[in-house]
């Protein structure tokens, strides 16, 4: 991707918008992230776009039980308004939901809301979705019992329903869980083939990506674990039956500090691409907004 500072990134990178989620207890994060403002997010987004980064990500949770906060964190910005704001202050960088929980939404609701976002952003949305695992949150939304237990099968049907809906003003679909037709969804997404990526940390999430989606974006796994899962998936008939290569967005081990530890950062980035990644989801060490932007600049200049 060509960057306006005359650098060309040889690798594709994305990262979660700083402050849009605070995983674990909030006090382990730098103060600037805990107190982040929309202006801070805009500055980071514009710097990433200037440097040629591929995407900005945001996760989704509606409500986190207080006893789960030490593990899951308590803050999660909603991706829809956040990306709407950032789309207005950028022009090229893509937006990745990493991830929407499919069970929390009817596919038509996703097609309408995120289709509108796709149109408002000029076709820059990547829809990352997952099955979800936080049972208490399902129950909070009135989705406990059978709906939680069947969430994998429902997610597969939702993916097929999304394929039939995104970018279509007159969507039609008939499946085991979702059935609709003879209705108008307007506006709809610009992208007729909006990228659908699957998040998760299980072999089933990768299999779902291979069979039903365009990409796999795991989390909570080491590079070695990710590499092993990809190697196994490549041996399956479903992998060889794909018409298009699978986008694979992996995470590195630890935190990257390309500014102060460029050699170590280069090794970690190289290990991710050697594991089979087509792009890298970056987690930086940082202490201020300016320092975060400096890390973006250092990584964009890093020779991997």
C-alpha positions as MATLAB code, in Angstrom:
seq = 'XXXXXXXXXXXXXXXXXXXXXXXXXXXXXXXXXXXXXXXXXXXXXXXXXXXXXXXXXXXXXXXXXXXXXXXXXXXXXXXXXXXXXXXXXXXXXXXXXXXXXXXXXXXXXXXXXXXXXXXXXXXXXXXXXXXXXXXXXXXXXXXXXXXXXXXXXXXXXXXXXXXXXXXXXXXXXXXXXXXXXXXXXXXXXXXXXXXXXXXXXXXXXXXXXXXXXXXXXXXXXXXXXXXXXXXXXXXXXXXXXXXXXXXXXXXXXXXXXXXXXXXXXXXXXXXXXXXXXXXXXXXXXXXXXXXXXXXXXXXXXXXX';
ca = [
       0.000    0.000    0.000;
       1.397    3.388   -0.999;
       1.869    5.841    1.849;
       1.830    9.610    1.421;
       5.204    9.968    3.154;
       6.800    8.214    0.138;
       7.222    4.961    2.061;
       5.718    1.743    0.801;
       4.765   -0.795    3.405;
       5.997   -4.216    2.368;
       3.648   -5.871    4.887;
       0.017   -5.116    5.698;
      -0.826   -4.075    9.239;
      -3.900   -3.280   11.278;
      -4.548   -2.529   14.928;
      -7.353   -1.914   17.397;
      -8.279    1.733   17.852;
      -6.534    2.755   21.102;
      -8.952    3.092   23.996;
     -11.858    1.488   22.152;
     -11.523   -1.496   24.462;
      -9.686   -2.019   27.722;
      -9.012   -5.728   28.094;
      -8.358   -6.719   31.689;
      -8.514   -4.151   34.470;
      -8.447   -0.583   33.173;
      -5.667    0.583   35.505;
      -3.066   -1.548   33.679;
      -3.454    0.713   30.617;
      -1.651    4.039   30.090;
      -3.531    7.063   31.366;
      -3.923    8.573   27.893;
      -5.799    5.461   26.754;
      -8.033    5.405   29.833;
      -8.894    9.077   29.220;
      -8.843    8.953   25.414;
     -10.868   11.506   23.445;
     -12.412   11.344   19.974;
      -9.707   13.774   18.843;
      -6.997   11.360   20.033;
      -8.606    8.535   18.062;
      -8.843   10.729   14.967;
      -5.164   11.723   15.180;
      -4.100    8.077   15.423;
      -6.416    7.041   12.578;
      -5.132    9.795   10.298;
      -1.520    8.923   11.086;
      -2.167    5.255   10.309;
      -3.780    6.177    7.006;
      -0.901    8.506    6.095;
       1.567    5.691    6.780;
      -0.305    3.116    4.699;
      -1.830    0.894    7.389;
      -4.585   -1.401    6.156;
      -7.282   -1.277    8.824;
      -8.503   -0.058   12.184;
     -10.343   -2.541   14.399;
     -12.955   -2.353   17.128;
     -14.503   -5.150   19.191;
     -18.083   -5.525   20.411;
     -19.555   -6.308   23.799;
     -22.834   -4.976   25.156;
     -22.375   -5.574   28.868;
     -19.627   -7.303   30.826;
     -20.473   -8.916   34.174;
     -18.393   -7.229   36.858;
     -16.772  -10.478   37.958;
     -15.530  -11.049   34.396;
     -13.923   -7.616   34.037;
     -10.445   -8.715   35.214;
     -10.302  -11.066   32.213;
     -12.501   -9.487   29.536;
     -12.217   -5.850   30.504;
     -15.092   -3.445   31.056;
     -14.865   -0.928   28.224;
     -15.986   -1.667   24.679;
     -16.891    1.146   22.316;
     -19.654    0.269   19.891;
     -18.038   -0.179   16.448;
     -20.840    1.454   14.465;
     -20.666    5.053   15.770;
     -16.909    4.856   16.299;
     -16.256    3.845   12.699;
     -18.791    6.379   11.450;
     -16.787    9.124   13.163;
     -13.422    7.846   11.944;
     -14.755    7.393    8.401;
     -15.515   11.116    8.344;
     -11.899   12.063    9.132;
     -10.180    9.528    6.822;
     -10.558    8.490    3.195;
      -8.748    5.200    2.526;
      -8.077    3.090    5.619;
     -10.478    0.182    6.179;
     -12.585   -0.568    9.268;
     -12.676   -4.043   10.808;
     -15.235   -5.217   13.354;
     -13.075   -7.541   15.421;
     -15.540   -9.018   16.229;
     -19.308   -8.644   16.096;
     -21.042  -11.484   17.925;
     -23.421  -12.975   15.373;
     -25.867  -14.298   17.947;
     -26.579  -10.794   19.249;
     -28.023   -9.576   15.928;
     -30.421  -10.663   13.214;
     -28.498  -10.838    9.908;
     -30.798   -8.223    8.384;
     -30.012   -5.832   11.236;
     -26.289   -6.251   10.497;
     -26.890   -5.846    6.767;
     -28.818   -2.617    7.315;
     -26.642   -0.974    9.972;
     -23.249   -2.006    8.685;
     -24.388   -1.715    5.076;
     -25.174    1.923    5.832;
     -21.710    2.324    7.351;
     -20.142    0.730    4.284;
     -21.941    3.214    2.074;
     -21.064    6.209    4.250;
     -17.391    5.179    4.340;
     -17.132    4.548    0.612;
     -16.965    0.754    0.828;
     -14.271    0.442    3.497;
     -15.844   -2.045    5.891;
     -14.500   -5.497    6.724;
     -17.062   -7.439    8.723;
     -15.299   -9.542   11.321;
     -17.703  -11.798   13.188;
     -17.616  -14.487   15.841;
     -19.811  -17.011   17.582;
     -19.327  -15.579   21.080;
     -18.544  -17.383   24.305;
     -19.694  -15.140   27.173;
     -22.811  -16.970   28.351;
     -23.777  -14.271   30.839;
     -23.940  -11.700   28.053;
     -26.142  -13.943   25.923;
     -28.464  -14.310   28.919;
     -28.406  -10.540   29.509;
     -29.736  -10.099   25.965;
     -32.396  -12.782   26.404;
     -30.448  -15.312   24.338;
     -29.726  -18.019   26.869;
     -30.714  -21.653   26.828;
     -31.088  -23.244   23.411;
     -29.952  -20.125   21.558;
     -26.640  -20.164   23.389;
     -26.181  -23.909   22.952;
     -26.987  -23.650   19.227;
     -24.901  -20.547   18.628;
     -22.444  -22.334   16.321;
     -25.132  -23.647   13.993;
     -26.949  -20.305   14.134;
     -23.724  -18.497   13.270;
     -23.192  -20.663   10.192;
     -26.714  -19.883    9.027;
     -26.225  -16.179    9.799;
     -23.086  -16.111    7.643;
     -24.990  -17.561    4.712;
     -27.804  -15.076    5.314;
     -25.316  -12.206    5.338;
     -23.882  -13.388    2.023;
     -27.382  -13.154    0.583;
     -28.065   -9.740    2.140;
     -25.015   -7.480    2.093;
     -25.116   -5.198   -0.910;
     -28.594   -6.354   -1.957;
     -31.607   -4.039   -1.855;
     -33.987   -7.008   -2.165;
     -32.372   -9.776   -0.104;
     -33.801  -13.279   -0.024;
     -32.694  -16.193    2.099;
     -34.085  -19.457    3.414;
     -32.177  -21.402    6.045;
     -32.725  -23.424    9.207;
     -32.714  -20.366   11.500;
     -33.252  -17.352    9.236;
     -35.855  -17.006    6.510;
     -36.732  -13.767    4.738;
     -37.697  -12.269    1.405;
     -40.083   -9.790   -0.238;
     -38.566   -6.856    1.634;
     -36.375   -3.851    0.893;
     -33.124   -3.002    2.686;
     -32.185    0.503    1.549;
     -29.524    1.783    1.875;
     -27.440   -1.330    1.515;
     -23.687   -1.931    1.408;
     -21.674   -0.699   -1.564;
     -19.610   -3.880   -1.522;
     -21.506   -6.781   -3.061;
     -18.804   -9.083   -1.736;
     -18.022   -7.439    1.575;
     -15.119   -9.288    3.238;
     -16.332  -11.565    6.019;
     -13.664  -12.590    8.520;
     -14.082  -15.071   11.347;
     -12.605  -14.373   14.759;
     -12.012  -16.910   17.484;
      -9.405  -19.152   19.004;
     -10.571  -22.637   18.096;
      -9.968  -24.989   15.201;
     -13.691  -24.692   14.521;
     -13.346  -20.939   13.947;
     -10.677  -21.586   11.317;
     -12.779  -24.297    9.704;
     -15.747  -21.902    9.626;
     -13.541  -19.292    7.941;
     -12.284  -21.755    5.339;
     -15.765  -23.014    4.528;
     -17.905  -19.871    4.775;
     -15.827  -16.697    4.885;
     -13.008  -14.671    3.364;
     -10.634  -14.456    6.292;
      -9.578  -15.725    9.702;
      -8.588  -13.341   12.493;
      -7.832  -15.320   15.657;
      -7.053  -13.946   19.100;
      -5.751  -15.359   22.357;
      -3.322  -17.733   20.609;
       0.460  -17.819   20.376;
       2.180  -17.659   16.998;
       3.110  -21.332   17.366;
      -0.519  -22.289   18.022;
      -1.735  -20.230   15.082;
       0.896  -21.755   12.801;
      -0.018  -25.306   13.808;
      -3.719  -24.714   13.186;
      -3.065  -23.231    9.749;
      -0.817  -26.133    8.791;
      -3.578  -28.610    9.689;
      -6.237  -26.601    7.848;
      -4.148  -26.557    4.677;
      -4.410  -30.331    4.512;
      -8.216  -30.343    4.395;
     -10.340  -30.678    1.239;
     -12.194  -27.460    2.122;
      -8.959  -25.452    1.969;
      -8.131  -26.803   -1.493;
     -11.697  -26.252   -2.684;
     -11.588  -22.495   -2.044;
     -11.873  -20.256   -5.096;
     -10.008  -17.381   -3.450;
      -7.089  -17.487   -0.985;
      -8.013  -17.088    2.656;
      -7.029  -13.793    4.281;
      -5.193  -14.630    7.512;
      -4.714  -11.865   10.062;
      -2.551  -13.082   12.926;
      -1.282  -11.577   16.156;
       2.340  -11.556   17.246;
       3.641  -12.737   20.604;
       4.080  -10.062   23.260;
       4.003   -6.333   22.505;
       5.839   -4.608   19.666;
       8.308   -1.801   20.344;
       9.789   -1.034   16.906;
      11.014    2.362   18.083;
      13.311    1.155   20.883;
      13.654   -2.550   19.978;
      13.548   -2.697   16.161;
      15.430   -5.997   15.916;
      13.106   -7.790   18.299;
      10.074   -6.254   16.580;
      11.319   -7.386   13.171;
      11.802  -10.931   14.454;
       8.280  -11.042   15.892;
       6.738   -9.642   12.714;
       8.726  -12.066   10.577;
       7.572  -15.003   12.706;
       3.931  -14.082   12.116;
       4.277  -13.990    8.346;
       6.313  -17.206    8.404;
       3.371  -18.796   10.250;
       1.105  -18.088    7.287;
      -0.265  -14.603    7.908;
      -1.269  -12.365    5.042;
      -1.352   -9.421    7.438;
      -0.545   -8.613   11.063;
      -2.752   -7.280   13.854;
      -0.371   -5.141   15.901;
      -0.283   -4.474   19.648;
       2.164   -1.686   20.479;
       3.971   -0.762   23.669;
       3.121    2.930   24.171;
       2.811    5.602   26.853;
       1.202    8.595   25.089;
      -0.577    9.562   21.900;
       2.604   10.927   20.388;
       4.501    7.800   21.359;
       1.824    5.632   19.721;
       2.158    7.605   16.478;
       5.939    7.279   16.683;
       5.511    3.502   16.984;
       3.298    3.536   13.893;
       6.031    5.397   12.034;
       8.778    3.091   13.270;
       6.906   -0.050   12.221;
       6.119    1.385    8.790;
       9.852    1.939    8.255;
      10.912   -1.444    9.632;
      12.593   -3.841    7.203;
      11.091   -7.304    7.679;
];
